Amino acid sequence: MTFDSIIGHDRQKNILRRALANQRVAHAYLFEGPDGVGKRLVALALARALLCQTGRGCGDCSPCRKVDHNNHPDIHLLDAEGTTIKIDQVRALQKQLSLRPLEGEYRICLIDGAERLNPAAANALLKTLEEPQPNTVMILLSSQPEALLTTIRSRCQRLPFQRLPKQRLTEILAKRLDLKDTEAAVLAALSDGSFKKALGQNKELYLERRHELLRNLLALSAGSTIPLFKLADELAGDKENLEEILDIFRAFYRDLLLLKHGRPEHELVNLDLKETLYRQLKTATTQTLLKKLEALETGRYHLQRNVNRQLAMEIMLMRMNAA
């Protein structure tokens, strides 16, 4: 993966290119921004350039191929074990970084999800940042930089990453996935600028399951107790995709609000469901739509606090149904 092959993030890539050209690469970087927008790709492109025999990240030399295959001995990846990054992991990393590089000129460490450092691990890492080893580059990746210690943030060169604009992502997805313009626009909007979501398992959820999920939600009525509990059970059982499913529901009612207040159709997410939206619009009021959105946000709030998922979904759907 080279800088040129990464879509977007031109400002960040140019900063790193200049640092490489002037041999002024920082000892520590903090790549901060939403998940799935390309922070890790840029970090690996920087690592490749630092270890490349030509110094450019050519892609042809042995070090570049090893980086691409995740088996270069001078690159150390640190991810959470479970829900946190623990002090034992940081201590093992410190031991590795204290040694000379095995093959290249640098030792490079990528800490993905750096906000998951537990307090002991964060304080241990701080010592490494305060007393950096020569020819060592630390790259911290985080979607929640505010969760990191202030002292850690202050010892890194910070590079903020943003989501790709919706129109740009729509064009890329239409071309790469051979999608119709409407499908690409829906996928771009629901993936919220994240390539990881758009190109991963969420593609099926956003383009195929979304129709069924919304159909089941809209079929609920005041007396539909059994269908309501059945849908709650389905949602609760899909723990991996539950947040994204709630995003789908929220986007649908947001679209209705936009239409209710005269906004143009190109602002909608569900461009392929305009007939359904206009049909729902006949009976929807601003007050009922706001109540449904409030119930969705309350359900999300409870999930984030580890409330029983089944119960949280049942209460959420009851409140939406009663709105």
TAJO-V73246 format. One record per run of one state. SS is the DSSP state (hx for helix, st for strand, lp for the rest). FROM is the first residue (numbers start at 0). LEN is the number of residues. Records with the same first field share a line. If there is no record, write none. Layout:
BEGIN
SS->FROM-LEN ; FROM-LEN
END
This chain:
BEGIN
lp->0-9 ; 21-6 ; 32-6 ; 51-10 ; 68-6 ; 78-2 ; 81-2 ; 85-1 ; 97-9 ; 112-1 ; 117-1 ; 130-5 ; 142-2 ; 147-2 ; 154-2 ; 160-5 ; 177-3 ; 190-4 ; 199-2 ; 218-6 ; 237-1 ; 260-4 ; 267-3 ; 281-4 ; 304-4 ; 322-1
hx->9-12 ; 38-13 ; 61-7 ; 86-11 ; 113-3 ; 118-12 ; 144-3 ; 149-5 ; 165-12 ; 180-10 ; 194-5 ; 201-17 ; 224-13 ; 238-22 ; 264-3 ; 270-11 ; 285-19 ; 308-14
st->27-5 ; 74-4 ; 80-1 ; 83-2 ; 106-6 ; 116-1 ; 135-7 ; 156-4
END
